Amino acid sequence: MLPLSLQLAICALTGVAVMQLCRHGGAAGNATGWWIASALYLAGSGAVLMLMRRFYPHSRIGGCNAVTLLRAALVAALLPPLAAGEAAGLTVAVIGGAALALDGVDGWLARRSGLASGFGARFDMEVDASLALILSLHILSGTKVGAEILLLGLTRYVFVAAGVVWPALTAPLPPRFRRKLICVVQLATLVLLQLPALPADLTIWLARLTGAALLWSFAVDIRWLWRHA
């Protein structure tokens, strides 16, 4: 079996190739922006390798983590259009939609191959959070939706930061279908709002309703953590 570092390197280089496919498939951005995005993705992959060596209990990456790395590459491919001032639009929606469509595939592969782990679940969650943040920035920059869209992109990070002040928030939460459903609705809404054909009023109300659902979900979890602290 190949060493873990070589397995991850192959997956990371595949991710860079996917980013180039996005670029040549119509995603905006200049050459410098794509080089920087690729470098950030490779640096992130290096960080994943270091964390895997400490917290990942298996000797092979498997298709599950390979898919999560691919999703991370798609997230990174959303950065050059944003930096170039060509936010939102159909191409961004397609790339974001592909990243969303692969969500859940990694978990299914992990369970099927016996490679499920706490590390893999956390890795998938952080890719979801970064996808939500970058898509919300695209909407803020490229549509008529206001700063309230950042609620869909920043809530997870505010929750994590609050855990530094109130350590009870860092306790593990019991699995809940409600949490997974709200995450899918959140990301699907962010993908949908990239489309320029949507009426402005509809996009604003979709953003607000999804934001309210997300806040409710976090409130339920915070209440549970407070009661079990």
TORPA-4810 file (N, C-alpha, C, O; in nm, 3 decimals):
<nodes>
NODE_1_0.084_-0.120_0.000_0.000_0.000_0.000_0.088_0.125_0.000_0.191_0.130_0.067_M
NODE_2_0.047_0.225_-0.075_0.122_0.350_-0.080_0.118_0.422_0.054_0.018_0.412_0.126_L
NODE_3_0.225_0.495_0.088_0.221_0.576_0.212_0.107_0.678_0.207_0.066_0.722_0.100_P
NODE_4_0.059_0.714_0.325_-0.053_0.807_0.333_-0.021_0.938_0.263_-0.108_0.997_0.198_L
NODE_5_0.104_0.985_0.276_0.143_1.112_0.214_0.133_1.105_0.062_0.091_1.202_-0.002_S
NODE_6_0.172_0.992_0.004_0.165_0.978_-0.141_0.021_0.964_-0.188_-0.016_1.018_-0.292_L
NODE_7_-0.059_0.893_-0.112_-0.202_0.883_-0.145_-0.266_1.021_-0.150_-0.340_1.054_-0.243_Q
NODE_8_-0.236_1.102_-0.048_-0.297_1.235_-0.043_-0.243_1.324_-0.154_-0.317_1.404_-0.211_L
NODE_9_-0.112_1.311_-0.185_-0.053_1.391_-0.292_-0.122_1.364_-0.426_-0.148_1.456_-0.503_A
NODE_10_-0.152_1.238_-0.452_-0.222_1.202_-0.577_-0.361_1.265_-0.580_-0.403_1.319_-0.682_I
NODE_11_-0.431_1.258_-0.466_-0.565_1.318_-0.459_-0.558_1.470_-0.476_-0.642_1.529_-0.543_C
NODE_12_-0.456_1.533_-0.414_-0.444_1.678_-0.422_-0.413_1.723_-0.565_-0.469_1.821_-0.612_A
NODE_13_-0.326_1.651_-0.633_-0.295_1.686_-0.772_-0.416_1.665_-0.862_-0.436_1.740_-0.958_L
NODE_14_-0.496_1.564_-0.832_-0.621_1.546_-0.905_-0.714_1.665_-0.882_-0.782_1.710_-0.974_T
NODE_15_-0.715_1.715_-0.758_-0.795_1.833_-0.727_-0.751_1.955_-0.806_-0.835_2.032_-0.854_G
NODE_16_-0.620_1.974_-0.820_-0.569_2.086_-0.899_-0.611_2.071_-1.045_-0.648_2.169_-1.110_V
NODE_17_-0.607_1.949_-1.097_-0.652_1.924_-1.234_-0.799_1.958_-1.251_-0.839_2.014_-1.353_A
NODE_18_-0.881_1.925_-1.150_-1.023_1.960_-1.155_-1.041_2.111_-1.154_-1.128_2.164_-1.223_V
NODE_19_-0.960_2.180_-1.076_-0.966_2.327_-1.076_-0.937_2.384_-1.214_-1.001_2.479_-1.258_M
NODE_20_-0.839_2.325_-1.282_-0.807_2.372_-1.417_-0.920_2.342_-1.515_-0.945_2.419_-1.608_Q
NODE_21_-0.989_2.230_-1.493_-1.106_2.201_-1.576_-1.214_2.308_-1.555_-1.280_2.350_-1.650_L
NODE_22_-1.231_2.350_-1.432_-1.327_2.458_-1.403_-1.286_2.586_-1.474_-1.369_2.657_-1.531_C
NODE_23_-1.157_2.614_-1.470_-1.106_2.737_-1.534_-1.131_2.735_-1.684_-1.182_2.831_-1.741_R
NODE_24_-1.094_2.625_-1.746_-1.110_2.617_-1.892_-1.255_2.590_-1.931_-1.292_2.601_-2.049_H
NODE_25_-1.337_2.555_-1.834_-1.478_2.534_-1.861_-1.561_2.661_-1.852_-1.682_2.659_-1.875_G
NODE_26_-1.496_2.774_-1.819_-1.567_2.901_-1.821_-1.562_2.982_-1.693_-1.613_3.094_-1.690_G
NODE_27_-1.501_2.928_-1.587_-1.492_3.005_-1.463_-1.399_3.124_-1.483_-1.292_3.111_-1.542_A
NODE_28_-1.441_3.240_-1.434_-1.365_3.363_-1.455_-1.242_3.367_-1.365_-1.224_3.282_-1.278_A
NODE_29_-1.159_3.468_-1.388_-1.040_3.486_-1.307_-0.915_3.487_-1.393_-0.909_3.419_-1.496_G
NODE_30_-0.816_3.566_-1.350_-0.691_3.571_-1.426_-0.596_3.460_-1.381_-0.623_3.388_-1.285_N
NODE_31_-0.483_3.448_-1.453_-0.388_3.340_-1.424_-0.334_3.349_-1.283_-0.316_3.247_-1.216_A
NODE_32_-0.306_3.471_-1.237_-0.253_3.487_-1.102_-0.351_3.437_-0.997_-0.313_3.369_-0.903_T
NODE_33_-0.479_3.472_-1.015_-0.581_3.428_-0.922_-0.591_3.276_-0.916_-0.608_3.220_-0.808_G
NODE_34_-0.579_3.211_-1.030_-0.588_3.064_-1.032_-0.464_3.001_-0.970_-0.474_2.898_-0.903_W
NODE_35_-0.346_3.061_-0.992_-0.225_3.010_-0.927_-0.236_3.022_-0.776_-0.200_2.929_-0.703_W
NODE_36_-0.287_3.136_-0.729_-0.301_3.156_-0.584_-0.403_3.058_-0.525_-0.379_2.998_-0.420_I
NODE_37_-0.515_3.042_-0.594_-0.617_2.949_-0.546_-0.562_2.806_-0.541_-0.590_2.732_-0.446_A
NODE_38_-0.485_2.768_-0.643_-0.426_2.634_-0.645_-0.326_2.617_-0.531_-0.320_2.512_-0.467_S
NODE_39_-0.247_2.723_-0.505_-0.150_2.716_-0.396_-0.220_2.705_-0.261_-0.175_2.630_-0.174_A
NODE_40_-0.329_2.778_-0.244_-0.405_2.768_-0.119_-0.463_2.629_-0.101_-0.464_2.575_0.010_L
NODE_41_-0.512_2.571_-0.210_-0.567_2.437_-0.203_-0.460_2.335_-0.165_-0.483_2.247_-0.083_Y
NODE_42_-0.342_2.347_-0.226_-0.234_2.255_-0.194_-0.186_2.273_-0.050_-0.153_2.175_0.018_L
NODE_43_-0.181_2.399_-0.004_-0.143_2.423_0.135_-0.246_2.362_0.230_-0.210_2.303_0.332_A
NODE_44_-0.374_2.377_0.195_-0.479_2.315_0.275_-0.467_2.163_0.276_-0.490_2.099_0.379_G
NODE_45_-0.432_2.106_0.162_-0.415_1.961_0.154_-0.299_1.916_0.242_-0.304_1.810_0.304_S
NODE_46_-0.194_1.998_0.247_-0.082_1.967_0.336_-0.124_1.969_0.482_-0.082_1.885_0.561_G
NODE_47_-0.208_2.066_0.518_-0.259_2.072_0.655_-0.345_1.951_0.686_-0.339_1.897_0.797_A
NODE_48_-0.424_1.908_0.588_-0.507_1.787_0.606_-0.418_1.666_0.633_-0.449_1.584_0.719_V
NODE_49_-0.306_1.655_0.559_-0.215_1.543_0.579_-0.160_1.542_0.722_-0.156_1.437_0.786_L
NODE_50_-0.117_1.658_0.771_-0.063_1.665_0.907_-0.168_1.624_1.011_-0.137_1.553_1.106_M
NODE_51_-0.291_1.669_0.990_-0.398_1.633_1.083_-0.434_1.485_1.073_-0.468_1.421_1.173_L
NODE_52_-0.428_1.431_0.951_-0.457_1.288_0.932_-0.357_1.202_1.008_-0.394_1.101_1.068_M
NODE_53_-0.231_1.242_1.006_-0.129_1.163_1.075_-0.153_1.160_1.226_-0.110_1.067_1.294_R
NODE_54_-0.221_1.261_1.277_-0.247_1.266_1.421_-0.381_1.205_1.460_-0.392_1.141_1.565_R
NODE_55_-0.484_1.225_1.376_-0.619_1.192_1.419_-0.691_1.088_1.333_-0.797_1.039_1.372_F
NODE_56_-0.636_1.053_1.217_-0.704_0.960_1.127_-0.661_0.818_1.162_-0.542_0.789_1.160_Y
NODE_57_-0.754_0.728_1.192_-0.717_0.597_1.244_-0.686_0.491_1.138_-0.654_0.377_1.173_P
NODE_58_-0.694_0.527_1.009_-0.676_0.426_0.904_-0.548_0.454_0.825_-0.492_0.563_0.832_H
NODE_59_-0.501_0.354_0.752_-0.377_0.366_0.676_-0.400_0.405_0.531_-0.305_0.433_0.458_S
NODE_60_-0.524_0.407_0.488_-0.555_0.449_0.351_-0.661_0.558_0.351_-0.751_0.561_0.435_R
NODE_61_-0.648_0.646_0.254_-0.741_0.758_0.243_-0.879_0.709_0.203_-0.980_0.748_0.261_I
NODE_62_-0.883_0.625_0.103_-1.011_0.573_0.056_-1.085_0.673_-0.030_-1.049_0.791_-0.038_G
NODE_63_-1.189_0.625_-0.095_-1.268_0.713_-0.181_-1.339_0.822_-0.105_-1.366_0.929_-0.160_G
NODE_64_-1.370_0.797_0.023_-1.444_0.897_0.101_-1.366_1.027_0.116_-1.418_1.134_0.086_C
NODE_65_-1.241_1.018_0.163_-1.162_1.139_0.180_-1.114_1.197_0.047_-1.091_1.317_0.035_N
NODE_66_-1.100_1.110_-0.054_-1.067_1.159_-0.188_-1.179_1.248_-0.241_-1.153_1.351_-0.303_A
NODE_67_-1.304_1.208_-0.217_-1.418_1.289_-0.260_-1.422_1.421_-0.182_-1.451_1.526_-0.240_V
NODE_68_-1.393_1.418_-0.053_-1.392_1.542_0.026_-1.284_1.637_-0.023_-1.305_1.758_-0.030_T
NODE_69_-1.167_1.582_-0.058_-1.060_1.665_-0.116_-1.103_1.723_-0.251_-1.070_1.837_-0.284_L
NODE_70_-1.176_1.645_-0.328_-1.229_1.695_-0.456_-1.328_1.809_-0.432_-1.326_1.909_-0.503_L
NODE_71_-1.414_1.794_-0.332_-1.507_1.901_-0.297_-1.431_2.026_-0.255_-1.471_2.138_-0.289_R
NODE_72_-1.322_2.008_-0.181_-1.241_2.123_-0.141_-1.180_2.193_-0.262_-1.167_2.315_-0.263_A
NODE_73_-1.143_2.116_-0.364_-1.090_2.174_-0.487_-1.196_2.258_-0.558_-1.165_2.365_-0.611_A
NODE_74_-1.319_2.210_-0.559_-1.428_2.286_-0.620_-1.454_2.415_-0.543_-1.483_2.519_-0.602_L
NODE_75_-1.442_2.409_-0.410_-1.455_2.532_-0.330_-1.345_2.629_-0.367_-1.371_2.748_-0.384_V
NODE_76_-1.222_2.581_-0.378_-1.110_2.668_-0.414_-1.129_2.729_-0.553_-1.084_2.841_-0.579_A
NODE_77_-1.194_2.654_-0.643_-1.218_2.705_-0.779_-1.316_2.822_-0.781_-1.327_2.891_-0.882_A
NODE_78_-1.386_2.845_-0.671_-1.478_2.960_-0.663_-1.407_3.089_-0.624_-1.466_3.197_-0.632_L
NODE_79_-1.281_3.078_-0.582_-1.210_3.198_-0.537_-1.166_3.291_-0.650_-1.184_3.412_-0.637_L
NODE_80_-1.109_3.241_-0.761_-1.065_3.332_-0.866_-1.176_3.420_-0.925_-1.152_3.539_-0.944_P
NODE_81_-1.295_3.367_-0.955_-1.401_3.456_-1.004_-1.438_3.564_-0.902_-1.465_3.678_-0.940_P
NODE_82_-1.439_3.529_-0.775_-1.472_3.625_-0.670_-1.366_3.735_-0.665_-1.399_3.853_-0.656_L
NODE_83_-1.239_3.696_-0.670_-1.129_3.793_-0.664_-1.126_3.881_-0.789_-1.081_3.996_-0.782_A
NODE_84_-1.172_3.828_-0.902_-1.170_3.904_-1.027_-1.289_3.999_-1.041_-1.299_4.071_-1.140_A
NODE_85_-1.380_3.999_-0.943_-1.497_4.086_-0.949_-1.606_4.035_-1.039_-1.693_4.111_-1.082_G
NODE_86_-1.603_3.904_-1.069_-1.707_3.844_-1.153_-1.783_3.741_-1.071_-1.787_3.622_-1.103_E
NODE_87_-1.843_3.790_-0.963_-1.908_3.702_-0.866_-2.043_3.654_-0.917_-2.105_3.715_-1.004_A
NODE_88_-2.087_3.542_-0.860_-2.216_3.481_-0.889_-2.227_3.443_-1.037_-2.128_3.448_-1.110_A
NODE_89_-2.345_3.405_-1.080_-2.365_3.365_-1.218_-2.378_3.214_-1.233_-2.363_3.139_-1.137_G
NODE_90_-2.407_3.172_-1.355_-2.436_3.032_-1.384_-2.316_2.941_-1.357_-2.333_2.833_-1.301_L
NODE_91_-2.196_2.983_-1.397_-2.078_2.898_-1.378_-2.052_2.873_-1.231_-2.020_2.761_-1.191_T
NODE_92_-2.064_2.978_-1.150_-2.046_2.963_-1.005_-2.151_2.867_-0.950_-2.120_2.783_-0.864_V
NODE_93_-2.275_2.879_-0.998_-2.381_2.789_-0.952_-2.351_2.644_-0.989_-2.378_2.554_-0.909_A
NODE_94_-2.297_2.620_-1.107_-2.265_2.484_-1.150_-2.155_2.425_-1.063_-2.164_2.310_-1.020_V
NODE_95_-2.050_2.503_-1.038_-1.939_2.453_-0.955_-1.987_2.430_-0.811_-1.958_2.326_-0.751_I
NODE_96_-2.060_2.526_-0.758_-2.114_2.509_-0.624_-2.211_2.392_-0.616_-2.213_2.319_-0.517_G
NODE_97_-2.292_2.375_-0.720_-2.387_2.265_-0.724_-2.316_2.130_-0.728_-2.362_2.033_-0.667_G
NODE_98_-2.205_2.124_-0.799_-2.128_1.999_-0.804_-2.071_1.966_-0.666_-2.073_1.851_-0.623_A
NODE_99_-2.019_2.069_-0.597_-1.967_2.047_-0.461_-2.077_2.001_-0.367_-2.055_1.916_-0.281_A
NODE_100_-2.196_2.056_-0.384_-2.310_2.015_-0.301_-2.355_1.874_-0.335_-2.386_1.795_-0.246_L
NODE_101_-2.358_1.841_-0.464_-2.404_1.708_-0.506_-2.315_1.597_-0.452_-2.361_1.486_-0.427_A
NODE_102_-2.187_1.628_-0.433_-2.093_1.528_-0.381_-2.100_1.517_-0.229_-2.045_1.424_-0.170_L
NODE_103_-2.169_1.612_-0.165_-2.184_1.605_-0.020_-2.274_1.486_0.014_-2.384_1.472_-0.041_D
NODE_104_-2.229_1.403_0.101_-2.302_1.282_0.132_-2.242_1.160_0.065_-2.251_1.049_0.117_G
NODE_105_-2.181_1.180_-0.053_-2.115_1.068_-0.120_-1.996_1.021_-0.037_-1.973_0.901_-0.024_V
NODE_106_-1.920_1.118_0.019_-1.804_1.079_0.098_-1.845_1.000_0.221_-1.780_0.901_0.256_D
NODE_107_-1.952_1.043_0.289_-1.999_0.969_0.405_-2.045_0.829_0.370_-2.018_0.733_0.442_G
NODE_108_-2.116_0.818_0.258_-2.163_0.686_0.212_-2.045_0.595_0.181_-2.047_0.477_0.215_W
NODE_109_-1.943_0.649_0.115_-1.824_0.570_0.082_-1.750_0.528_0.208_-1.698_0.417_0.217_L
NODE_110_-1.744_0.619_0.307_-1.675_0.587_0.432_-1.741_0.469_0.504_-1.674_0.378_0.552_A
NODE_111_-1.874_0.473_0.509_-1.945_0.363_0.576_-1.933_0.233_0.497_-1.919_0.126_0.555_R
NODE_112_-1.939_0.243_0.366_-1.934_0.123_0.282_-1.797_0.056_0.288_-1.787_-0.066_0.283_R
NODE_113_-1.691_0.136_0.299_-1.555_0.083_0.297_-1.498_0.058_0.437_-1.386_0.008_0.450_S
NODE_114_-1.574_0.091_0.540_-1.525_0.073_0.676_-1.422_0.176_0.717_-1.343_0.151_0.808_G
NODE_115_-1.422_0.293_0.652_-1.324_0.398_0.681_-1.387_0.518_0.751_-1.328_0.626_0.754_L
NODE_116_-1.507_0.500_0.805_-1.571_0.611_0.877_-1.486_0.651_0.997_-1.430_0.565_1.066_A
NODE_117_-1.477_0.782_1.022_-1.397_0.831_1.134_-1.446_0.968_1.174_-1.511_1.039_1.097_S
NODE_118_-1.414_1.005_1.298_-1.445_1.140_1.343_-1.372_1.245_1.262_-1.426_1.352_1.236_G
NODE_119_-1.248_1.213_1.220_-1.172_1.307_1.138_-1.242_1.333_1.005_-1.255_1.447_0.962_F
NODE_120_-1.288_1.225_0.940_-1.354_1.241_0.811_-1.481_1.323_0.821_-1.509_1.405_0.734_G
NODE_121_-1.557_1.301_0.928_-1.681_1.377_0.948_-1.648_1.525_0.969_-1.717_1.612_0.914_A
NODE_122_-1.545_1.555_1.047_-1.508_1.694_1.072_-1.454_1.760_0.944_-1.483_1.876_0.917_R
NODE_123_-1.375_1.686_0.868_-1.322_1.736_0.741_-1.436_1.774_0.648_-1.434_1.882_0.588_F
NODE_124_-1.535_1.688_0.637_-1.651_1.715_0.552_-1.726_1.838_0.601_-1.771_1.920_0.520_D
NODE_125_-1.739_1.853_0.733_-1.810_1.967_0.789_-1.738_2.099_0.758_-1.802_2.199_0.727_M
NODE_126_-1.605_2.097_0.766_-1.530_2.220_0.739_-1.535_2.258_0.591_-1.536_2.377_0.557_E
NODE_127_-1.539_2.159_0.503_-1.555_2.189_0.360_-1.692_2.250_0.336_-1.705_2.345_0.258_V
NODE_128_-1.795_2.197_0.401_-1.930_2.255_0.391_-1.928_2.401_0.436_-1.987_2.487_0.371_D
NODE_129_-1.862_2.428_0.548_-1.859_2.564_0.603_-1.788_2.660_0.508_-1.834_2.772_0.487_A
NODE_130_-1.676_2.616_0.450_-1.603_2.704_0.358_-1.682_2.726_0.229_-1.680_2.835_0.173_S
NODE_131_-1.753_2.623_0.183_-1.838_2.639_0.065_-1.948_2.742_0.091_-1.975_2.827_0.007_L
NODE_132_-2.011_2.733_0.209_-2.117_2.828_0.243_-2.063_2.970_0.250_-2.128_3.063_0.203_A
NODE_133_-1.945_2.988_0.307_-1.888_3.122_0.320_-1.857_3.182_0.184_-1.892_3.297_0.157_L
NODE_134_-1.792_3.106_0.097_-1.752_3.160_-0.033_-1.873_3.186_-0.121_-1.877_3.286_-0.193_I
NODE_135_-1.972_3.097_-0.118_-2.094_3.122_-0.195_-2.167_3.246_-0.145_-2.222_3.322_-0.226_L
NODE_136_-2.169_3.267_-0.014_-2.236_3.387_0.040_-2.163_3.514_-0.002_-2.226_3.617_-0.026_S
NODE_137_-2.031_3.508_-0.011_-1.954_3.624_-0.058_-1.982_3.651_-0.205_-1.988_3.767_-0.247_L
NODE_138_-1.999_3.547_-0.284_-2.037_3.564_-0.425_-2.172_3.635_-0.435_-2.188_3.728_-0.515_H
NODE_139_-2.267_3.593_-0.354_-2.401_3.654_-0.358_-2.394_3.800_-0.315_-2.457_3.886_-0.376_I
NODE_140_-2.318_3.827_-0.209_-2.305_3.965_-0.162_-2.244_4.055_-0.269_-2.286_4.169_-0.285_L
NODE_141_-2.146_4.004_-0.341_-2.075_4.085_-0.441_-2.144_4.090_-0.576_-2.129_4.187_-0.651_S
NODE_142_-2.222_3.985_-0.608_-2.273_3.976_-0.745_-2.423_3.982_-0.760_-2.473_3.971_-0.872_G
NODE_143_-2.497_4.001_-0.650_-2.642_4.009_-0.661_-2.694_4.127_-0.578_-2.616_4.202_-0.519_T
NODE_144_-2.825_4.140_-0.574_-2.886_4.250_-0.499_-2.915_4.214_-0.353_-2.967_4.296_-0.278_K
NODE_145_-2.882_4.091_-0.315_-2.902_4.052_-0.175_-2.799_4.125_-0.089_-2.682_4.136_-0.126_V
NODE_146_-2.844_4.175_0.025_-2.757_4.254_0.111_-2.671_4.170_0.204_-2.656_4.049_0.186_G
NODE_147_-2.615_4.238_0.303_-2.520_4.175_0.394_-2.583_4.065_0.478_-2.511_3.986_0.539_A
NODE_148_-2.717_4.057_0.482_-2.780_3.951_0.561_-2.745_3.813_0.509_-2.760_3.714_0.580_E
NODE_149_-2.698_3.805_0.382_-2.659_3.675_0.328_-2.541_3.617_0.402_-2.521_3.495_0.402_I
NODE_150_-2.461_3.703_0.465_-2.345_3.654_0.538_-2.385_3.569_0.658_-2.303_3.495_0.712_L
NODE_151_-2.510_3.581_0.699_-2.560_3.495_0.805_-2.545_3.348_0.767_-2.516_3.263_0.852_L
NODE_152_-2.565_3.318_0.638_-2.554_3.180_0.591_-2.409_3.135_0.577_-2.381_3.015_0.572_L
NODE_153_-2.318_3.231_0.571_-2.178_3.194_0.554_-2.093_3.202_0.679_-1.988_3.139_0.687_G
NODE_154_-2.137_3.281_0.777_-2.052_3.307_0.893_-2.101_3.242_1.023_-2.026_3.236_1.120_L
NODE_155_-2.226_3.194_1.026_-2.282_3.144_1.151_-2.197_3.032_1.211_-2.173_3.031_1.332_T
NODE_156_-2.152_2.940_1.128_-2.069_2.830_1.177_-1.941_2.882_1.242_-1.900_2.832_1.347_R
NODE_157_-1.878_2.983_1.180_-1.752_3.034_1.233_-1.774_3.116_1.361_-1.690_3.115_1.450_Y
NODE_158_-1.886_3.185_1.369_-1.920_3.257_1.492_-1.942_3.157_1.606_-1.899_3.180_1.719_V
NODE_159_-2.008_3.046_1.575_-2.032_2.941_1.674_-1.900_2.884_1.725_-1.883_2.864_1.846_F
NODE_160_-1.807_2.857_1.634_-1.676_2.804_1.674_-1.600_2.906_1.759_-1.540_2.870_1.859_V
NODE_161_-1.603_3.033_1.718_-1.534_3.136_1.795_-1.596_3.152_1.934_-1.524_3.175_2.031_A
NODE_162_-1.728_3.140_1.943_-1.795_3.151_2.072_-1.752_3.039_2.166_-1.755_3.054_2.288_A
NODE_163_-1.711_2.926_2.108_-1.665_2.815_2.190_-1.538_2.846_2.267_-1.509_2.783_2.369_G
NODE_164_-1.461_2.943_2.218_-1.340_2.985_2.290_-1.379_3.056_2.420_-1.313_3.039_2.522_V
NODE_165_-1.487_3.134_2.415_-1.534_3.207_2.532_-1.616_3.116_2.623_-1.604_3.123_2.746_V
NODE_166_-1.698_3.030_2.563_-1.785_2.939_2.639_-1.752_2.797_2.596_-1.811_2.747_2.500_W
NODE_167_-1.659_2.730_2.665_-1.611_2.598_2.622_-1.721_2.493_2.612_-1.703_2.392_2.544_P
NODE_168_-1.834_2.514_2.678_-1.944_2.417_2.668_-1.990_2.398_2.524_-2.043_2.292_2.490_A
NODE_169_-1.969_2.498_2.440_-2.011_2.488_2.300_-1.924_2.392_2.219_-1.960_2.355_2.108_L
NODE_170_-1.811_2.354_2.274_-1.722_2.263_2.201_-1.753_2.116_2.229_-1.691_2.028_2.170_T
NODE_171_-1.849_2.090_2.317_-1.885_1.951_2.348_-1.949_1.885_2.227_-2.013_1.953_2.147_A
NODE_172_-1.932_1.754_2.211_-1.994_1.684_2.097_-2.146_1.685_2.105_-2.205_1.675_2.213_P
NODE_173_-2.208_1.699_1.990_-2.353_1.699_1.981_-2.403_1.563_1.932_-2.335_1.498_1.853_L
NODE_174_-2.520_1.520_1.978_-2.576_1.395_1.926_-2.617_1.411_1.780_-2.660_1.520_1.740_P
NODE_175_-2.605_1.307_1.700_-2.647_1.317_1.559_-2.794_1.353_1.549_-2.877_1.301_1.624_P
NODE_176_-2.826_1.442_1.457_-2.965_1.482_1.434_-2.987_1.498_1.284_-2.909_1.565_1.215_R
NODE_177_-3.095_1.438_1.233_-3.131_1.454_1.092_-3.162_1.601_1.061_-3.134_1.649_0.952_F
NODE_178_-3.221_1.671_1.159_-3.255_1.813_1.142_-3.132_1.896_1.103_-3.141_1.984_1.018_R
NODE_179_-3.019_1.866_1.165_-2.896_1.942_1.137_-2.849_1.919_0.994_-2.808_2.013_0.926_R
NODE_180_-2.855_1.793_0.950_-2.813_1.761_0.814_-2.907_1.824_0.710_-2.863_1.874_0.607_K
NODE_181_-3.036_1.820_0.741_-3.134_1.876_0.648_-3.115_2.027_0.632_-3.119_2.079_0.521_L
NODE_182_-3.094_2.097_0.743_-3.075_2.242_0.737_-2.949_2.276_0.660_-2.945_2.375_0.586_I
NODE_183_-2.844_2.196_0.677_-2.720_2.219_0.603_-2.742_2.207_0.453_-2.694_2.290_0.377_C
NODE_184_-2.815_2.104_0.411_-2.845_2.086_0.268_-2.928_2.202_0.215_-2.901_2.254_0.107_V
NODE_185_-3.030_2.243_0.292_-3.114_2.357_0.251_-3.030_2.483_0.241_-3.045_2.561_0.146_V
NODE_186_-2.942_2.504_0.337_-2.854_2.621_0.337_-2.769_2.626_0.211_-2.765_2.728_0.142_Q
NODE_187_-2.700_2.515_0.180_-2.612_2.513_0.064_-2.690_2.519_-0.067_-2.647_2.584_-0.162_L
NODE_188_-2.805_2.451_-0.072_-2.887_2.454_-0.194_-2.937_2.596_-0.221_-2.941_2.640_-0.335_A
NODE_189_-2.976_2.667_-0.115_-3.020_2.805_-0.132_-2.907_2.893_-0.183_-2.928_2.976_-0.271_T
NODE_190_-2.788_2.875_-0.127_-2.673_2.955_-0.170_-2.638_2.928_-0.316_-2.597_3.019_-0.388_L
NODE_191_-2.653_2.804_-0.360_-2.630_2.772_-0.501_-2.737_2.836_-0.587_-2.706_2.897_-0.690_V
NODE_192_-2.862_2.824_-0.547_-2.975_2.878_-0.625_-2.965_3.029_-0.639_-2.997_3.083_-0.745_L
NODE_193_-2.920_3.096_-0.535_-2.914_3.242_-0.537_-2.804_3.296_-0.629_-2.796_3.417_-0.652_L
NODE_194_-2.720_3.208_-0.680_-2.618_3.252_-0.778_-2.680_3.282_-0.914_-2.621_3.355_-0.994_Q
NODE_195_-2.799_3.227_-0.940_-2.858_3.237_-1.074_-2.913_3.377_-1.099_-2.992_3.428_-1.019_L
NODE_196_-2.872_3.440_-1.206_-2.915_3.579_-1.232_-3.061_3.592_-1.272_-3.117_3.702_-1.268_P
NODE_197_-3.125_3.481_-1.312_-3.263_3.489_-1.360_-3.364_3.503_-1.248_-3.480_3.535_-1.274_A
NODE_198_-3.324_3.479_-1.123_-3.418_3.487_-1.012_-3.457_3.632_-0.984_-3.371_3.720_-0.986_L
NODE_199_-3.585_3.659_-0.960_-3.627_3.795_-0.922_-3.560_3.840_-0.793_-3.537_3.759_-0.702_P
NODE_200_-3.527_3.968_-0.785_-3.454_4.019_-0.669_-3.531_3.997_-0.539_-3.473_3.958_-0.438_A
NODE_201_-3.663_4.021_-0.542_-3.742_4.003_-0.419_-3.739_3.858_-0.372_-3.731_3.831_-0.252_D
NODE_202_-3.745_3.765_-0.466_-3.743_3.623_-0.430_-3.611_3.585_-0.366_-3.609_3.512_-0.266_L
NODE_203_-3.500_3.633_-0.422_-3.368_3.600_-0.365_-3.355_3.652_-0.223_-3.300_3.584_-0.136_T
NODE_204_-3.405_3.772_-0.199_-3.396_3.831_-0.065_-3.476_3.749_0.036_-3.428_3.723_0.147_I
NODE_205_-3.597_3.709_-0.002_-3.680_3.633_0.091_-3.627_3.491_0.112_-3.637_3.437_0.222_W
NODE_206_-3.571_3.431_0.007_-3.509_3.300_0.024_-3.392_3.307_0.121_-3.376_3.220_0.207_L
NODE_207_-3.312_3.412_0.107_-3.198_3.429_0.196_-3.244_3.447_0.340_-3.186_3.390_0.432_A
NODE_208_-3.349_3.526_0.360_-3.395_3.552_0.497_-3.460_3.429_0.560_-3.435_3.401_0.677_R
NODE_209_-3.540_3.357_0.485_-3.606_3.239_0.539_-3.503_3.130_0.572_-3.513_3.064_0.676_L
NODE_210_-3.405_3.112_0.485_-3.302_3.012_0.512_-3.217_3.053_0.630_-3.178_2.969_0.712_T
NODE_211_-3.188_3.181_0.640_-3.112_3.231_0.755_-3.186_3.207_0.885_-3.125_3.171_0.986_G
NODE_212_-3.318_3.228_0.884_-3.398_3.205_1.004_-3.395_3.057_1.043_-3.385_3.024_1.161_A
NODE_213_-3.405_2.968_0.944_-3.400_2.824_0.971_-3.264_2.783_1.028_-3.255_2.700_1.118_A
NODE_214_-3.158_2.843_0.975_-3.024_2.812_1.024_-3.005_2.859_1.167_-2.950_2.786_1.250_L
NODE_215_-3.051_2.980_1.198_-3.041_3.031_1.334_-3.121_2.944_1.431_-3.076_2.916_1.542_L
NODE_216_-3.239_2.901_1.389_-3.320_2.812_1.473_-3.245_2.683_1.504_-3.245_2.636_1.618_W
NODE_217_-3.180_2.624_1.402_-3.107_2.500_1.422_-2.992_2.518_1.520_-2.970_2.435_1.608_S
NODE_218_-2.918_2.627_1.505_-2.809_2.654_1.599_-2.863_2.680_1.739_-2.803_2.638_1.838_F
NODE_219_-2.975_2.748_1.748_-3.034_2.776_1.879_-3.073_2.646_1.950_-3.053_2.633_2.071_A
NODE_220_-3.127_2.551_1.875_-3.163_2.421_1.934_-3.039_2.351_1.988_-3.041_2.294_2.097_V
NODE_221_-2.930_2.354_1.911_-2.806_2.289_1.955_-2.746_2.360_2.076_-2.697_2.295_2.168_D
NODE_222_-2.749_2.493_2.075_-2.693_2.568_2.187_-2.773_2.539_2.314_-2.715_2.525_2.422_I
NODE_223_-2.905_2.530_2.302_-2.988_2.499_2.418_-2.954_2.361_2.473_-2.946_2.341_2.594_R
NODE_224_-2.935_2.264_2.382_-2.899_2.130_2.427_-2.765_2.131_2.499_-2.751_2.068_2.604_W
NODE_225_-2.667_2.202_2.445_-2.534_2.210_2.507_-2.541_2.279_2.644_-2.473_2.239_2.738_L
NODE_226_-2.623_2.381_2.652_-2.637_2.453_2.779_-2.700_2.364_2.887_-2.659_2.365_3.003_W
NODE_227_-2.800_2.285_2.845_-2.868_2.199_2.941_-2.781_2.081_2.986_-2.800_2.027_3.095_R
NODE_228_-2.684_2.042_2.901_-2.600_1.927_2.935_-2.458_1.967_2.972_-2.369_1.883_2.979_H
NODE_229_-2.437_2.095_2.996_-2.302_2.142_3.034_-2.266_2.095_3.175_-2.157_2.124_3.224_A
</nodes>
